[in-house]
Amino acid sequence: MASPRRITKTTVDRLQPGETAWDSEVRGFCVRKQRRDAVYALKYRAGGKQRLYTIGLHGSPWTVEKARNEAVRLRGAIADGVDPALLREAMKAAPSFDEFADRYLLEVSDVHKKATTAREDRRMLRLHVRPRFDGRKVSDLDRGDVARLHAALKSKPVMANRVVALISHMLNWAMEKGVRPEGPNPCQRIKRYAEEGQERFLSMDELARLGAAIALAESSGIQWEPDPAKKVKHAPKPENRLAKIDQFAAGALRLLLFTGARLREILHLKWEHIDFGRGLLLLPDSKTGKKAIVLNAPALAVLNGLERVGEYVIAGEKLDKPRADLKRPWNLVRGAAGLDGLRIHDLRHTYASFGAGGGLGLPIIGKLLGHSQAATTARYAHLDNDPLKRASETIAGQIAAAMSPGSVASAEVVSLRTTERGTG
């Protein structure tokens, strides 16, 4: 047998059927010419036995260099105690993506995630992922598979990014459970789409209109008109077309504005969670875990004005269960206030915007909102510029005074006007 030399493409081309060439750089790496094709392989010992692991046929994708790099990777795995041949057999028996998804939902989503997140995992898998990977093994998915799915959801950039994040977590778990080879996660190099912020902050005028609409809907009611697209045989007379909301829906909307809380935190709030003495809502669970919300005077006034008709503060049709949503009352008051497109979650953004515009500082705002990550609060950074405004006005005021000694304008007066205009 000829002494080993570095395998090159010329080496492969000159091989005759039945001949084997051994590489001088990577121990055990070889190429053998069969009747037609040349096959790259790696000879190694594991568990006291000598094995020959087939890397692949010469050609696409296995060039000499790619095959050699794979042999280097395999030798590293062998040094770590992994037998490539046994691993390949295990991967052949790996579950389909569909089977693995069921296991992931049962053992990860349902156990370690909140119920709402687990439901969203199921929905994303059902609508977007399972149909795409139908019939595929979880061990076979590669970056191209994930990239194509991500591109197919380009029109929904937020959803596309969430789907990739879910798949990434699933594949990491697959490697932990030994149903996928260890290695780089194919989702790592998928460039996420830019997600445009949807935050909307109410101005003083819009807040006044919203407050008036809530009060009107709670008292005399808001007039409505029949849908012209629908045929209504017995529509009420105009004076009787009044829609009202109950005290609990009105109270919920006001609490969302006064506390910056999330919708479910208010709808699932129980009387036992309220510490009136210390002015706190002590939530045993929330999106970010156990949480305390500070109650201010307006929020306490709302709570003290609500009837106690069950264990939940915002009573619904069934007193032993939390209210499902506020869709009907919200659409009613939003329409009456002329705030089409405004989301309930924008009330939380409005609460934060007043804090940022008032110069309270992002750490304090993040604490009030219960953010677990500073990056979440950073979305309000552009509003937290009051100190810079005051400094700029002071400097410009002094320059203006020097330029026009007779002027009565001062930085203080301009600062007050700026603050009033920027509260929204």
KOLSEVO-183676 format. One record per residue: residue in one letter; y, x, z of N, C-alpha, C in turn. Coordinates in steps of 0.05 Angstrom, whole numbers, plus 5000, padded with zeros to 4 digits. Each point is the difference from the previous one (the first is absolute). Layout:
KOLSEVO-183676
aYXZYXZYXZ...
//
This chain:
KOLSEVO-183676
m497650175000502449835000502550185000a501949934983502450154997501749985026s501450225006501749995024502349794997p500849885022502049794999502750104989r501249844983502750064990501749745003r502650044999501749775003499649814976i499349755006499449814979502649924986t499950014973502349914984499049804979k501849904985499149814979498350144979t500750254995498450164981497150025010t499750045026497450025012498449754995v501349775004498749744997499249964970d501850074982499549964971497750174990r499550235013498050194990497249955012l499949825020497449955013498149874981q497550085002497849884985498549805017p498749804988498549815017498150145019g500149925025498250115020501350235015e502350114991501350225013501949915022t500350165021501849955022501850245005a502649955003501950215006501049965029w500150215016500949995027502850125002d501749875017502750105002500350225021s501650204994500450235018502049945022e501649794997502249955019499149805022v498749794992499249795019496950015003r499150075023497250035005498549744996g497950004983498449774995500949834977f502450054990501149844977498850104974c499049814984498650084975500449794979v499250074976500049814978497450044984r498649784995497350024986500249834975k498950134978500049864974497449844998q500349744996497749834995499649994970r498549804991499449994971502649984984r501949835010502549974986502450085017d500049905025502450035016499750235020a502450105009500150205021500849855026v498650075022500549865025500850205022y502249935014500950175022498549915025a499450205018498549935024500750205022l499249945024500450185023497450025015k499150255004497650055016500850085028y498849875020500850055028497749945019r500350085025498049935020501349825021a498649805009500949825021497649895014g500150005027497849905016497450164996g500350254994497750184996498749964972k501249844983498849964973502050094978q498950094979501650084977500349764981r502549954992500549774983501650084975l499849854979501650044976501649744995y502650025003501749764997501350004973t499649794984501249974974502949925002i501850164989502849935000500749824977g499150074976500549834977499750144973l500049854978499750114974502550144991h499750224985502250144988501549814981g502650005002501649824983502049865018s501049774990501949855017498449835021p500750025025502350155011499350295009w497450074998499250265012500450234981t502350135002500450264987498950215019v500050254991499050215016501650025027e502650004998501750035023499749775020k499949764989499749765017497350015014a498050084986497350015012499950225022r501450234994500150225020501549905025n502349874996501549905023498449805016e498449834987498349815014497850155016a499050224988498050165014501250125026v502550094998501450115023500349795022r500849764991500349785019497449935014l497849994984497449945011499150215020r500550254994499250215019501549975026g502549924998501649955025498849785016a499149784986498849785014497350085012i498550164986497550105011500450165025a502150175000500750165023500749825024d501049764994500749815022497649835008g497750054988497649855008499349774983v501449964977499549784982498050094979d498049844995498150054979500849834976p501150124978500949844977497949824988a497550094999497949844988499449755016l499950045027499549765017502449824999l502550114999502449834998500049844975r499150124978500049854974498049775002e497750055013498149785003501249775017a501550085021501249805017502149844985m501550144982502149864984498749804980k497650074991498749814982499349745014a499550035026499349765016502549885013a502450114993502549895012500449714993p501349855017500549714994502049964978s499949774988502049934981502749965014f502250014985502649965013500149735014d498949804988500049735011498649995027e497650135001498550015025501550155022f501250234991501550165019502549855010a501349854982502449855008499349805022d497749874997499149815021499750145027r498850244999499550155025502750095012y501950094982502650095010501549775014l499949774988501449775012498849935027l497350015002498649925024500450215022e499950264993500050215021502750135005v501849974981502750125003502249795002s500349844979502349815000499849805023d497649885004499749795020500050125029v499450255003499850125026502650155008h501150154982502250185007502749924989k500149784985502649914989500749725011k502649944999500849735008499049794981a499749765010498849784983501549964974t502750025001501649964976499550224980t499750255010499550234982497249984988a498049915016497349974990499949794978r501549785004500149794979501250114975e502150175003501350114976498150204986d498450155015498050184988498149844983r499049785011498149834985501349894975r502549925002501449884977500450214978m500850245007500550214980497450084987l497850025016497450074988499149784981r500349765009499049774983501549984974l502750025001501649954976500250254982h500150235011500750244984497950214998v498550055021498250245001497249944992r498849805012497249934994499549954970p501749844987499649964971500150254984r501750195007500450254985497650185004f498850015024497950195006497249875001d499849774988497549855000497750174987g497850035015497750144989500250305005r502250115010500350285004499150085028k499050255002499250105027502550125013v500249975026502350115014500150314998s497750124996499850294997501150104973d500249824981500750094973503049974993l501549855016502849954994501650265000d501750034980501650244998502949934997r501750214997502949964998500749824977g498650034977500649844977499649705005d497949935014499549725007502349885016v500950155021502149915017502749994985a500550204983502550014985500249774980r497849934988500149774981500549745014l498849965024500649765016502949995009h501050235009502850025008501949924977a499450104976501649954977499849704991a497749885004499749724993501749825017l500850105024501649845018502950095000k500850134979502750114998502249795003s499549764991502049795002500449905029k498150085017500249945029499850265016p502250154999499950285011499250015030v500949815016499450005028497049955004m498949804986497249945001498350244990a500950124978498650234989499750225020n502250065014499950215020498249935024r500149745008498449925023497050014993v499349934975497250014991499050295001v501650194990499250285000499750105029a501849925017499850085028497449905013l499249754993497549895011497650154989i500050054974497750144988499850285012s502350135004500050275012498650005027h500749815017498849985026497049944998m499349834981497149944996498450244992l501150164981498650234990499850225022n502050035016499850195023497849925018w499849745005497949905018497250034987a499949974973497550044986499050285003m501950205000499250285004499050045028e501349875019499250035028497249895004k499349784986497449885003497950114982g500750214984498050134984499149854976v501549814990499249864976501850084976r501550215005501750124979500250305005p499850174980500250295005502650085013e499950195018502550115011501750134979g502649975002501850124980502749865000p501750084983502749884999499849704994n501649855014500149714995501449954973p498849864981501249964974502649855001c500749885022502649855002502350195007q499450245008502150185010502150064980r499350034975501950094979501049764984i499549765008501149774986502949965009k501950034981502849985007500749705004r500949945024500749725007502549914985y500249744994502349894988502349985020a502450024990502449975017500149705008e500549955026500249735010502949945007e501149824984502849935005500249835025g501950075017500449855025500949714994q499049815016500749724996501849905023e501050195016501649915023502549864992r500649785014502549864995501249955028f502650055002501449975025502049784997l500049815019501949784999502850095008s502049904986502750055008500949805021m502350045011501049825021500249714989d501049984975500349734988497249874996e498150164991497349894995498749925026l500450165021499049935027501249745010a502549964995501349755008498849764986r499550044974498849784984497249945009l498550215006497249965009500049875028g501750085018500249885026500749704999a501949944982500849724996497749834989a498550124981497849854988497849955020i499450205018497949955020500949785019a502650015009501049795018499949734987l500749984975500149744986497149904996a498150174993497349924996498749915026e500850115022498949935027501249755010s502549934992501349765011499849764981s501949974982500149764983498150034976g499450244991498250044978501550094975i498650114981501250104975499149824977q502049924984499549814979498450144977w498249864989498450114978500049814976e499350114977500049854975497250004988p499149784989497350004987499950204977d497750114996499650204979500149854973p502050064983500249864974497650044982a498550215005497650064983497649825008k500349875023497849825009500949715000k498149834994500649714999499649895028v502149905012499849885027500749704997k498049845006500449714998501749885021h499650085025501449885022501550215016a502050124989501550205014501849875020p500450125024501849885020502949994989k501549825012502849994993501450265007p502250074986501350265006500750045029e500949795014500750035028497650055018n497649954990497650045016498550254992r501150154981498750254991500950235018l499050005024500750215020497550135010a499950264999497750155010500850155025k498449995021500650135025497950205007i500750185017498150195012499949975030d497850065012499849965029501350235015q500349975026501350205017498550275000f497449994995498450245001500450174975a500249874977500650154975502850115001a501949855010502750105002500150235020g498649975022499950215020498850264990a497949974984498650234988501950154982l501549864983501850134981502250155016r501049885021502150135016498950245014l497649985010498850235014499550244981l499249944976499750214980502650154995l502249854999502650134996500950155025f499649895023501150125025498350245011t497550014991498250215011499150214979g500249934975498950184979497050015000a498749815013497150005002498749924973r497550064997498549924976499249705004l499549874977499449725000497649935018r497850154997497649945016500550065030e501750185006500650065028501349765014i501649854985501349775011498149754999l498649974978498249764997497750025020h499150245006497750045019500950055028l502649985005501050055027499249785020k498950085023499349815021502050035023w500249785015501950005022499250215021e497550065002499150215019500950284992h500950034975500950264991502950065007i501449795010502950035005500550075029d501550225004500950085026503049945002f500649765010502849915001501650185019g498750095021501550165020501050264989r498450144984500850254988501149974972g499849764989501049954973498450144979l497349965000498250134981497949814989l499250054976497649884988497950215002l497949965015497950205004497649924982l500050094976497949924981497550185004p497749885004497650155004499050134974d501049894977499150124975502149934979s500450184981501849964977499050184978k501650014978499250174978499750295008t501650095020499950285009498750025028g498549795008498750015026501649865022k499450075025501449895023503050054997k501749805007502850034994501749845018a502450105007501949855016502549964983i501049755000502549934985502149935020v502350124998502249955018501349744993l500449835021501349744996503050025007n501749904983502849995005500849725008a502549965007501049745009499549784980p500750034974499449794981497049934998a498350205001497149954998499049855025l501050095023499249865025500949715000a502449954989501049734998498249834983v499150114978498149854982497549935015l498850205014497549965014500349805022n502250015015500549815022500449724990g500849974974500649734989497549874988l497850154998497649884988498249865020e498949784992498149865018497450155002r498749985023497450135003497849784997v498950004976498049794994497250114996g499750265004497450134996500350295008e497950154994500150295007501750164981y500449904976501650144980502949915001v501850204998502949935002500949844976i499150084976500749854976497649814994a500249775011497849804998499649904972g497549964992499449894974498649745003e498549924979498649745001497850015021k498650235002497850035020501150185022l500249885024501350155022498450245010d497350004993498450225010499850234979k501549974978500050214979502850074992p500550254991502750074992500849864974r502549964996501149874976499350194976a499149884978499150164977502350144986d502249864995502250124985502549845004l502250094987502649865000500949944972k498249984981500749974972501849764995r499249765009501649764994502750015013p500350055026502650015012501750234989w498850224994501550234989501149934972n498449894983501049924973502249805002l499849825019502149795003502750125008v500050165021502650115010501050224981r498250154987500950204981501449874976g498849794990501349864978502749885007a500149885024502549885009502250215004a499250245008502050215004500750154974g498649934978500650134975499050295000l497750055012499050285002497350024986d499949914975497650014984499050294998g497450045004498850264998499950155026l501449905020499950145026497349955013r498850225010497449985014500449995030i498049885013500250005029500150285011h498650194988499950285010502850124998d501749894982502750114998501749955025l499149815017501449965025499750245018r497650124999499550255015501750234989h500350014974501750214988502949965008t500849745001502849955008500550095029y498149955017500350095028500450305001a498350144985500250294999502650104988s500949864979502450094986502549985018f500149795018502249985018500050235020g497650085009499850225018500850264987a499150054975500750244986503050014994g501049784990502949984994501850035024g498949935024501550035024499850275013g498650194986499850275010498250045024l498049825003498250035023498050234997g499650094976498250234996497249904992l498750144981497449924990497850015021p499950205019497950005020500149745018i502449915007500249765016499149764984i500849984975499249774983497050004997g498950244995497050014997498649915025k501150075023498849915025500149705003l502449884994500349715001498149864982l499650104976498349874980497050065004g499450205017497250075005498850164978h501650164986498950174979498450225012s497650054989498350235010500750264986q501349984976500750244985503050004995a501350235004502950034996500749954971a498150064982500549964971500549714993t498749825016500449714995502949925006t501250115021502749935007502050144981a499150214987501850164983501249844977r498849774993501049834978502849905006y500850005026502649915008502050235003a499250244992501750235005502749984985h500049874976502549984985502049825014l499149845019501949835015501050135025d498650215008500750145026502150224994n502349924989502050204993502749955014d499949835020502549935014501450255011p498650185013501450245010501450164978l498650024977501250154977502549864990k499849734999502349854991502450055018r499549985027502250045019501250284997a498250204997501050284997501750024974s499049894978501450014975502749875002e500149765013502549855002502050155018t499050145021501750155017501450234985i498350154985501150224985502049914979a499249794984501849904979502549885012g499849875024502349895012502050215008q499050235010501850215008501450134976i498550034978501150114976502249814989a499349744999501949804990502549995017a499750035026502349995018501850254995a498850234994501550244995501549974973m498749874981501249974974502249795000s499749795016502049785002500749955029p501850165011500749985029500949725008g501149854982501049735008497949794999s497650064991497849804998499049935028v499449755004498949905026497049994999a498850064976497049984998498750215017s497949935012498450185017497149984994a498650215007497150004995498649795016e501149935024498749815017500049724987v502349924988500249744988498149984976v499950204983498350004977497049995009s499450145021497250005010499149735009l501849855013499349735009499549824976r501650024979499649834977497350074986t499450264999497550094987497649895015t500250015027497749915017499549704996e502249844999499749724996498749934973r500950154980499049944973497150094997g499250205016497350124996497949895018t500649795016498049915019497649874986g500349904976497749884987498350204988
//
